[in-house]
Amino acid sequence: MSWEEVHGIDAASPIDVAYGSMISFVLGVEDLADTRFALSPLHETLFSLRVLQDPGLSALHLPWRRSVLGRLSTLDTGLLMSLVAQQRTLPDFLTPNPTSFAPAFEEELSVVRRASCARVRHDLLLAHAPDPLPEALRDAAAADDAPVARLRDAICDLSFWS
């Protein structure tokens, strides 16, 4: 029995290998009006943390990952790497919608710094659920806003990202 017969494909017809894995979105006028295309240095930086944690996510970035790991080995990256949950999710407050086509990294961090303590707490807990927060983020679970604000401000400290 041929491969085509096993999979119920007429050998004479062309095979569309992408059809089964294609995603389609139906957008209305309002959806399209709200659509923005932008470059976000903060998003790219945060997504690079995923590649650092799991090299299998992007073979394209393996040379970059190898070059960076040596430099990171001398730094305390506990807080930085704890931002990415075990399921590779990120807290939403760290990925605000860019305010222009190509905002500066500092501009995006200033938006993050203005996130409310309630939002920081909620987004960190949600991103890491059902797992407990990593030790570096435990202050986010505090009922008091002061430790959450300190954590948010530590994340937004520009030297942290250098």
MIBA-520599 format. One record per residue (C-alpha): x, z, y. Coordinates in Angstrom, 3 decimals. Layout:
BEGIN
NODE      east        up     north
NODE         X         Z         Y
...
//
This chain:
BEGIN
NODE      east        up     north
NODE     0.000     0.000     0.000
NODE     1.393    -0.958     3.417
NODE     1.709     1.302     6.469
NODE    -1.073    -0.667     8.145
NODE    -3.428    -0.156     5.187
NODE    -2.674     3.570     5.005
NODE    -3.495     4.010     8.699
NODE    -6.466     1.608     8.695
NODE    -4.876    -0.915    11.037
NODE    -5.459    -4.629    10.799
NODE    -1.929    -6.026    10.497
NODE    -2.980    -9.146    12.387
NODE    -4.056    -7.206    15.501
NODE    -1.541    -5.857    18.029
NODE    -0.869    -2.139    17.942
NODE    -1.208    -0.146    21.169
NODE     1.033     2.809    20.385
NODE     0.339     4.510    23.737
NODE    -3.441     4.415    23.448
NODE    -3.731     7.515    21.297
NODE    -1.594     9.625    23.626
NODE    -2.755     8.274    26.987
NODE    -4.373    10.619    29.486
NODE    -7.037     9.367    31.858
NODE    -8.259    11.107    34.979
NODE   -11.522    10.322    36.716
NODE   -11.223    11.040    40.428
NODE   -13.883    10.945    43.075
NODE   -13.402    10.119    46.753
NODE   -12.892    13.788    47.691
NODE   -10.316    14.213    44.925
NODE    -8.345    11.253    46.205
NODE    -8.621    12.503    49.794
NODE    -7.063    15.818    48.693
NODE    -4.235    14.124    46.776
NODE    -0.768    14.491    48.272
NODE     2.571    13.125    47.216
NODE     5.529    15.238    48.232
NODE     9.029    16.240    47.241
NODE     9.461    19.955    46.742
NODE    12.961    21.380    46.430
NODE    11.462    24.731    45.431
NODE     9.395    23.187    42.625
NODE    12.425    21.296    41.327
NODE    14.551    24.439    41.417
NODE    11.944    26.470    39.562
NODE    11.428    23.763    36.948
NODE    15.197    23.676    36.399
NODE    14.936    27.284    35.206
NODE    12.866    26.024    32.286
NODE    15.675    23.661    31.301
NODE    18.187    26.489    31.549
NODE    16.091    28.623    29.197
NODE    15.157    25.858    26.771
NODE    17.545    22.887    26.622
NODE    15.191    21.054    24.277
NODE    12.737    20.494    27.126
NODE    14.784    17.734    28.711
NODE    17.720    16.049    27.045
NODE    18.243    14.088    30.253
NODE    19.323    17.280    32.005
NODE    21.749    18.551    29.346
NODE    24.879    17.486    31.282
NODE    23.578    19.318    34.369
NODE    22.714    22.365    32.243
NODE    26.229    22.483    30.743
NODE    27.823    22.266    34.202
NODE    25.647    25.051    35.602
NODE    25.840    27.545    32.730
NODE    29.501    28.285    33.368
NODE    28.852    29.113    37.020
NODE    25.797    31.225    36.191
NODE    27.651    33.343    33.630
NODE    29.332    35.315    36.429
NODE    26.046    36.085    38.245
NODE    23.234    38.554    37.660
NODE    20.407    36.142    36.828
NODE    17.963    38.654    35.327
NODE    15.395    38.409    38.122
NODE    15.793    34.646    38.462
NODE    15.346    33.881    34.777
NODE    12.507    36.393    34.361
NODE    10.335    34.257    36.657
NODE     9.767    31.809    33.788
NODE     7.500    33.302    31.133
NODE     8.077    32.951    27.390
NODE     5.471    30.158    27.372
NODE     7.496    28.443    30.157
NODE     4.781    29.112    32.750
NODE     5.571    29.910    36.369
NODE     3.698    32.168    38.779
NODE     1.613    30.023    41.139
NODE     2.660    31.857    44.299
NODE     6.165    30.410    43.760
NODE     4.915    26.835    43.865
NODE     2.940    26.467    47.098
NODE     1.685    23.032    48.066
NODE     4.339    21.392    50.254
NODE     3.288    21.248    53.908
NODE     5.023    17.915    54.505
NODE     6.390    15.025    52.459
NODE     9.843    16.599    52.110
NODE     9.936    20.222    53.296
NODE    13.195    22.138    53.448
NODE    13.843    24.737    50.764
NODE    13.824    27.464    53.422
NODE    10.388    26.328    54.681
NODE     8.926    26.639    51.205
NODE    10.455    30.087    50.707
NODE     8.875    31.224    53.980
NODE     5.459    30.248    52.566
NODE     6.228    32.233    49.398
NODE     7.303    35.230    51.511
NODE     3.859    35.227    53.159
NODE     2.064    35.494    49.795
NODE    -0.020    38.646    49.628
NODE     1.059    41.434    47.317
NODE    -2.237    41.057    45.455
NODE    -1.491    37.377    44.808
NODE     2.103    38.073    43.724
NODE     0.907    40.783    41.329
NODE    -1.909    38.612    39.930
NODE     0.224    35.479    39.495
NODE     3.122    37.278    37.811
NODE     0.824    39.095    35.383
NODE    -1.117    35.896    34.650
NODE     1.980    33.741    34.142
NODE     3.427    36.204    31.628
NODE     0.188    37.076    29.797
NODE    -0.341    38.034    27.063
NODE     3.235    39.333    27.076
NODE     4.292    42.322    29.163
NODE     6.278    41.654    32.317
NODE    10.043    41.484    31.832
NODE    11.955    44.522    33.054
NODE    13.112    42.740    36.223
NODE     9.469    42.148    37.238
NODE     7.933    45.500    36.228
NODE     7.439    46.506    39.885
NODE     4.805    43.774    40.144
NODE     2.478    45.872    38.009
NODE     2.598    48.767    40.479
NODE    -0.699    49.701    42.121
NODE     1.142    50.320    45.375
NODE     2.013    47.216    47.435
NODE     5.446    48.414    48.600
NODE     7.304    47.714    45.301
NODE     5.526    44.367    44.962
NODE     6.550    43.406    48.515
NODE    10.170    44.399    47.776
NODE    10.120    42.264    44.636
NODE     8.617    39.283    46.506
NODE    11.170    39.646    49.299
NODE    14.038    39.891    46.795
NODE    12.836    36.651    45.193
NODE    12.710    35.014    48.647
NODE    16.189    36.154    49.683
NODE    18.011    32.878    50.272
NODE    21.315    34.204    48.883
NODE    19.432    34.738    45.615
NODE    19.005    30.942    45.311
NODE    22.533    29.914    46.407
//
